[in-house]
């Protein structure tokens, strides 16, 4: 039997009410930083490989997926 899907420690969902407050703060900070010449950078998104397997998208997205074994330090 497969292992249940669990959240990655330290990576919690932000629900709608709190997300709105974050978006307001982010917009203010973006505008302020742009005024000093800073630009946006997008970082990779982490998900458990099991999520992709459940959605049967592993072959479709395989070129963009990197597997990490945290316990083995890989």
Secondary structure, DSSP 4 states (H G I P E B T S, - for coil): -PPPP-PPTT-----HHHHHHHHHHHHHHHHHHHTTT----PPPPP--HHHHHHTT-HHHHGGG-----TTTT-
